[in-house]
Amino acid sequence: MTIFKEKLDEEYLTTSEVKELLAEVEAERAADEEREMRYELARAIEHVNRFAHLDPEESRELVEELAELEKVDGPTAIKIADLLPQSRDELRAVFAQQRYALSGAELDEILNVVAKYV
């Protein structure tokens, strides 16, 4: 007999938004002295503390602004908001697995949007 898990919902979040959620979990665990923080949770909290550069509201605004651009879909906007690329080469790395290449003007347009939040 095989047991399958059904995916009920899926939502993409930026690292900054995850940091906020994990901070709530961490505070909840700290309040209860009986509960120990698992290794995976501690590593996840350490990761988001190190790599989240924007406030959750700013990161969501950036994602929404990027998603309005023609060549940027939702998951790619999340990646860009997490990485905050500063050059065309860094931005090309985000789009490396896409089936299309962006022109220099399109890359500059995305970088201009990112520059507002850096």
N, CA, C and O of each residue as an XYZ file, in Angstrom:
472
protein
N       0.840     -1.175      0.000
C       0.000      0.000      0.000
C       0.888      1.243      0.000
O       1.832      1.346      0.784
N       0.580      2.159     -0.866
C       1.347      3.385     -0.974
C       0.524      4.553     -0.464
O      -0.667      4.668     -0.753
N       1.166      5.402      0.288
C       0.496      6.571      0.833
C       0.999      7.790      0.083
O       2.203      8.037      0.016
N       0.077      8.546     -0.475
C       0.425      9.765     -1.193
C      -0.088     10.966     -0.423
O      -1.146     10.914      0.204
N       0.662     12.031     -0.476
C       0.215     13.268      0.142
C      -0.348     14.164     -0.945
O       0.221     14.284     -2.030
N      -1.447     14.775     -0.644
C      -2.090     15.671     -1.594
C      -1.683     17.111     -1.282
O      -1.733     17.552     -0.133
N      -1.283     17.824     -2.318
C      -0.912     19.223     -2.152
C      -2.184     20.042     -2.152
O      -2.915     20.060     -3.142
N      -2.456     20.719     -1.050
C      -3.681     21.489     -0.926
C      -3.539     22.912     -1.435
O      -4.467     23.469     -2.021
N      -2.370     23.494     -1.207
C      -2.178     24.886     -1.578
C      -0.686     25.137     -1.766
O       0.150     24.469     -1.157
N      -0.368     26.097     -2.607
C       1.022     26.462     -2.829
C       1.102     27.964     -2.981
O       0.311     28.572     -3.702
N       2.072     28.559     -2.292
C       2.237     30.003     -2.344
C       3.732     30.311     -2.323
O       4.470     29.775     -1.496
N       4.170     31.171     -3.229
C       5.568     31.586     -3.255
C       5.745     32.762     -2.304
O       4.951     33.702     -2.301
N       6.805     32.694     -1.495
C       7.115     33.754     -0.543
C       8.563     34.191     -0.729
O       9.424     33.396     -1.108
N       8.810     35.445     -0.462
C      10.187     35.928     -0.488
C      10.880     35.520      0.804
O      10.229     35.147      1.781
N      12.187     35.594      0.799
C      12.957     35.256      1.998
C      12.587     36.174      3.157
O      12.552     35.736      4.307
N      12.316     37.428      2.868
C      11.934     38.376      3.919
C      10.602     38.000      4.566
O      10.428     38.133      5.777
N       9.667     37.530      3.741
C       8.370     37.113      4.284
C       8.522     35.844      5.121
O       7.863     35.697      6.151
N       9.375     34.942      4.689
C       9.624     33.716      5.450
C      10.309     34.056      6.774
O      10.032     33.435      7.800
N      11.202     35.043      6.747
C      11.881     35.467      7.977
C      10.861     35.910      9.021
O      10.980     35.574     10.200
N       9.860     36.665      8.578
C       8.826     37.137      9.491
C       8.036     35.961     10.073
O       7.752     35.941     11.270
N       7.684     34.991      9.243
C       6.941     33.827      9.714
C       7.771     32.983     10.683
O       7.265     32.522     11.706
N       9.051     32.788     10.351
C       9.905     31.990     11.228
C      10.198     32.704     12.545
O      10.427     32.048     13.561
N      10.195     34.019     12.543
C      10.386     34.763     13.789
C       9.221     34.497     14.740
O       9.412     34.387     15.951
N       8.021     34.396     14.185
C       6.853     34.078     15.014
C       6.971     32.670     15.590
O       6.669     32.450     16.763
N       7.407     31.722     14.773
C       7.578     30.346     15.240
C       8.653     30.285     16.315
O       8.496     29.594     17.321
N       9.746     31.011     16.099
C      10.842     31.030     17.067
C      10.386     31.609     18.406
O      10.742     31.085     19.461
N       9.603     32.683     18.368
C       9.091     33.287     19.605
C       8.140     32.335     20.324
O       8.139     32.249     21.552
N       7.343     31.636     19.554
C       6.407     30.663     20.141
C       7.170     29.530     20.820
O       6.814     29.107     21.919
N       8.217     29.043     20.165
C       9.026     27.963     20.749
C       9.790     28.448     21.982
O       9.956     27.697     22.943
N      10.253     29.690     21.960
C      10.998     30.226     23.101
C      10.096     30.397     24.318
O      10.552     30.270     25.454
N       8.821     30.685     24.084
C       7.882     30.871     25.189
C       7.594     29.554     25.909
O       7.338     29.537     27.113
N       7.639     28.456     25.162
C       7.377     27.140     25.743
C       8.712     26.456     26.017
O       9.374     25.990     25.089
N       9.109     26.394     27.282
C      10.404     25.842     27.655
C      10.500     24.350     27.395
O      11.602     23.814     27.280
N       9.372     23.673     27.301
C       9.350     22.237     27.098
C       9.728     21.855     25.666
O      10.297     20.789     25.429
N       9.408     22.726     24.722
C       9.635     22.404     23.313
C      11.037     22.817     22.888
O      11.473     23.945     23.117
N      11.710     21.895     22.277
C      13.057     22.149     21.790
C      12.991     22.513     20.308
O      12.167     21.979     19.566
N      13.852     23.410     19.891
C      13.875     23.799     18.489
C      14.665     22.754     17.712
O      15.802     22.435     18.059
N      14.049     22.223     16.654
C      14.703     21.211     15.850
C      15.845     21.827     15.051
O      15.869     23.028     14.782
N      16.778     20.976     14.686
C      17.954     21.415     13.953
C      17.566     22.105     12.649
O      18.107     23.163     12.325
N      16.641     21.521     11.902
C      16.234     22.075     10.612
C      15.636     23.464     10.772
O      15.897     24.355      9.964
N      14.837     23.646     11.808
C      14.227     24.948     12.066
C      15.289     25.979     12.428
O      15.242     27.114     11.954
N      16.229     25.595     13.252
C      17.307     26.512     13.632
C      18.132     26.916     12.414
O      18.501     28.083     12.281
N      18.426     25.978     11.531
C      19.179     26.291     10.311
C      18.377     27.186      9.378
O      18.937     28.092      8.760
N      17.070     26.944      9.268
C      16.224     27.783      8.419
C      16.189     29.216      8.953
O      16.257     30.168      8.174
N      16.085     29.374     10.254
C      16.084     30.710     10.866
C      17.419     31.393     10.641
O      17.459     32.584     10.333
N      18.504     30.666     10.788
C      19.831     31.226     10.543
C      19.966     31.674      9.082
O      20.531     32.732      8.804
N      19.451     30.873      8.165
C      19.531     31.190      6.740
C      18.768     32.475      6.398
O      19.308     33.357      5.731
N      17.528     32.579      6.849
C      16.746     33.769      6.508
C      17.298     35.013      7.190
O      17.213     36.106      6.631
N      17.858     34.870      8.381
C      18.466     36.030      9.046
C      19.683     36.528      8.274
O      19.968     37.726      8.261
N      20.387     35.625      7.645
C      21.582     36.002      6.898
C      21.243     36.599      5.528
O      21.917     37.529      5.086
N      20.214     36.085      4.849
C      19.982     36.438      3.453
C      18.782     37.331      3.180
O      18.601     37.752      2.038
N      17.967     37.634      4.157
C      16.827     38.533      3.938
C      17.313     39.968      4.081
O      17.730     40.385      5.161
N      17.257     40.719      2.991
C      17.800     42.075      3.000
C      16.727     43.152      3.101
O      17.011     44.250      3.579
N      15.523     42.872      2.671
C      14.447     43.864      2.664
C      13.424     43.550      3.743
O      13.403     42.447      4.290
N      12.580     44.524      4.045
C      11.428     44.275      4.900
C      10.421     43.453      4.102
O      10.429     43.515      2.873
N       9.554     42.686      4.763
C       8.565     41.894      4.029
C       7.669     42.737      3.119
O       7.330     42.317      2.012
N       7.286     43.929      3.592
C       6.423     44.787      2.775
C       7.158     45.271      1.534
O       6.594     45.293      0.440
N       8.425     45.662      1.705
C       9.226     46.112      0.569
C       9.431     44.997     -0.444
O       9.332     45.219     -1.651
N       9.715     43.797      0.048
C       9.949     42.687     -0.871
C       8.682     42.343     -1.649
O       8.758     42.004     -2.830
N       7.525     42.426     -1.007
C       6.272     42.146     -1.703
C       5.986     43.233     -2.742
O       5.514     42.925     -3.837
N       6.263     44.492     -2.416
C       6.094     45.585     -3.382
C       7.010     45.374     -4.589
O       6.597     45.575     -5.731
N       8.245     44.969     -4.331
C       9.188     44.716     -5.412
C       8.692     43.590     -6.309
O       8.760     43.696     -7.533
N       8.197     42.523     -5.714
C       7.676     41.391     -6.494
C       6.507     41.835     -7.355
O       6.426     41.470     -8.528
N       5.606     42.615     -6.788
C       4.442     43.074     -7.552
C       4.862     43.991     -8.696
O       4.310     43.917     -9.794
N       5.838     44.851     -8.435
C       6.313     45.756     -9.486
C       7.024     44.971    -10.594
O       6.864     45.283    -11.774
N       7.800     43.967    -10.222
C       8.483     43.137    -11.217
C       7.491     42.299    -12.019
O       7.672     42.105    -13.221
N       6.448     41.804    -11.362
C       5.463     40.965    -12.038
C       4.684     41.742    -13.099
O       4.124     41.146    -14.019
N       4.646     43.052    -12.973
C       3.962     43.867    -13.973
C       4.732     43.935    -15.283
O       4.157     44.242    -16.327
N       6.034     43.650    -15.234
C       6.850     43.670    -16.447
C       6.501     42.460    -17.317
O       6.090     41.417    -16.809
N       6.667     42.610    -18.602
C       6.212     41.602    -19.560
C       6.910     40.254    -19.424
O       6.242     39.220    -19.464
N       8.204     40.231    -19.268
C       8.972     38.980    -19.297
C       9.198     38.354    -17.919
O       9.904     37.351    -17.812
N       8.620     38.919    -16.880
C       8.869     38.424    -15.527
C       7.599     37.794    -14.973
O       6.582     38.468    -14.804
N       7.666     36.486    -14.689
C       6.528     35.812    -14.078
C       6.686     35.817    -12.550
O       7.693     36.304    -12.035
N       5.708     35.285    -11.836
C       5.697     35.329    -10.373
C       6.901     34.686     -9.707
O       7.568     35.336     -8.902
N       7.206     33.413    -10.021
C       8.365     32.778     -9.375
C       9.687     33.473     -9.692
O      10.568     33.544     -8.835
N       9.833     33.984    -10.904
C      11.057     34.692    -11.264
C      11.148     36.011    -10.507
O      12.237     36.414    -10.098
N      10.028     36.683    -10.318
C      10.012     37.920     -9.542
C      10.446     37.661     -8.101
O      11.156     38.472     -7.507
N      10.019     36.535     -7.545
C      10.429     36.156     -6.181
C      11.939     35.946     -6.131
O      12.601     36.424     -5.210
N      12.492     35.226     -7.124
C      13.942     34.996     -7.162
C      14.703     36.309     -7.233
O      15.695     36.503     -6.531
N      14.231     37.209     -8.085
C      14.908     38.493     -8.234
C      14.843     39.277     -6.928
O      15.828     39.900     -6.531
N      13.695     39.254     -6.259
C      13.551     39.976     -4.988
C      14.447     39.379     -3.906
O      14.935     40.105     -3.040
N      14.666     38.078     -3.944
C      15.545     37.441     -2.961
C      17.013     37.728     -3.239
O      17.789     37.961     -2.312
N      17.395     37.713     -4.510
C      18.807     37.861     -4.877
C      19.246     39.310     -5.036
O      20.416     39.628     -4.822
N      18.321     40.194     -5.411
C      18.619     41.607     -5.658
C      19.849     41.774     -6.556
O      20.860     42.331     -6.126
N      19.765     41.290     -7.804
C      20.918     41.379     -8.704
C      21.284     42.830     -9.000
O      20.411     43.691     -9.113
N      22.584     43.090     -9.125
C      23.080     44.445     -9.339
C      23.621     44.663    -10.753
O      23.860     45.801    -11.156
N      23.812     43.585    -11.499
C      24.377     43.723    -12.839
C      23.611     42.852    -13.826
O      22.815     41.997    -13.437
N      23.864     43.083    -15.100
C      23.220     42.284    -16.140
C      23.613     40.817    -16.031
O      22.778     39.936    -16.235
N      24.864     40.548    -15.713
C      25.319     39.162    -15.602
C      24.601     38.423    -14.479
O      24.195     37.274    -14.651
N      24.445     39.073    -13.341
C      23.723     38.457    -12.225
C      22.268     38.202    -12.604
O      21.700     37.168    -12.253
N      21.675     39.143    -13.316
C      20.282     38.998    -13.732
C      20.130     37.914    -14.794
O      19.145     37.176    -14.787
N      21.083     37.812    -15.694
C      21.043     36.745    -16.713
C      21.071     35.368    -16.055
O      20.449     34.431    -16.556
N      21.781     35.239    -14.945
C      21.835     33.965    -14.233
C      20.452     33.552    -13.731
O      20.138     32.362    -13.687
N      19.637     34.517    -13.356
C      18.264     34.218    -12.911
C      17.439     33.684    -14.077
O      16.620     32.782    -13.900
N      17.651     34.232    -15.256
C      16.883     33.844    -16.432
C      17.554     32.730    -17.242
O      17.100     32.433    -18.347
N      18.607     32.112    -16.734
C      19.382     31.126    -17.487
C      18.553     29.921    -17.917
O      18.803     29.371    -18.989
N      17.588     29.497    -17.131
C      16.808     28.311    -17.463
C      15.548     28.621    -18.263
O      14.799     27.708    -18.612
N      15.308     29.873    -18.550
C      14.143     30.245    -19.351
C      14.415     29.902    -20.814
O      15.567     29.771    -21.226
N      13.365     29.762    -21.576
C      13.507     29.415    -22.993
C      13.706     30.638    -23.870
O      13.733     30.524    -25.095
N      13.841     31.778    -23.274
C      14.032     33.009    -24.025
C      15.158     33.818    -23.373
O      15.485     33.632    -22.201
N      15.727     34.704    -24.155
C      16.780     35.592    -23.645
C      16.238     37.017    -23.648
O      15.477     37.405    -24.535
N      16.634     37.772    -22.663
C      16.192     39.155    -22.564
C      17.173     40.074    -23.269
O      18.380     39.833    -23.275
N      16.641     41.118    -23.855
C      17.497     42.125    -24.489
C      18.129     42.996    -23.408
O      17.739     42.945    -22.241
N      19.101     43.787    -23.814
C      19.763     44.686    -22.865
C      18.807     45.683    -22.260
O      18.914     46.009    -21.078
N      17.861     46.179    -23.065
C      16.880     47.152    -22.557
C      15.964     46.516    -21.520
O      15.617     47.149    -20.523
N      15.572     45.261    -21.753
C      14.701     44.569    -20.794
C      15.448     44.293    -19.490
O      14.883     44.426    -18.405
N      16.702     43.915    -19.602
C      17.509     43.691    -18.399
C      17.678     44.987    -17.613
O      17.571     44.997    -16.387
N      17.943     46.077    -18.328
C      18.099     47.372    -17.662
C      16.813     47.820    -16.989
O      16.853     48.428    -15.919
N      15.680     47.529    -17.600
C      14.393     47.894    -17.010
C      14.192     47.167    -15.681
O      13.741     47.766    -14.704
N      14.524     45.890    -15.647
C      14.404     45.111    -14.415
C      15.391     45.627    -13.373
O      15.033     45.781    -12.205
N      16.618     45.893    -13.781
C      17.636     46.403    -12.842
C      17.250     47.763    -12.278
O      17.563     48.061    -11.125
N      16.575     48.596    -13.072
C      16.114     49.899    -12.578
C      15.061     49.725    -11.490
O      15.045     50.474    -10.513
N      14.186     48.743    -11.656
C      13.171     48.471    -10.635
C      13.851     47.985     -9.350
O      13.498     48.425     -8.256
N      14.816     47.088     -9.482
C      15.532     46.557     -8.318
C      16.314     47.665     -7.616
O      16.395     47.685     -6.388
N      16.889     48.588     -8.393
C      17.703     49.662     -7.816
C      16.893     50.559     -6.890
O      17.466     51.167     -5.986
N      15.593     50.661     -7.081
C      14.753     51.471     -6.204
C      14.716     50.914     -4.769
O      14.493     51.654     -3.811
N      14.936     49.615     -4.645
C      14.771     48.953     -3.341
C      16.089     48.600     -2.664
O      16.099     48.136     -1.524
N      17.194     48.816     -3.360
C      18.495     48.446     -2.780
C      19.065     49.586     -1.984
O      20.153     49.462     -1.422
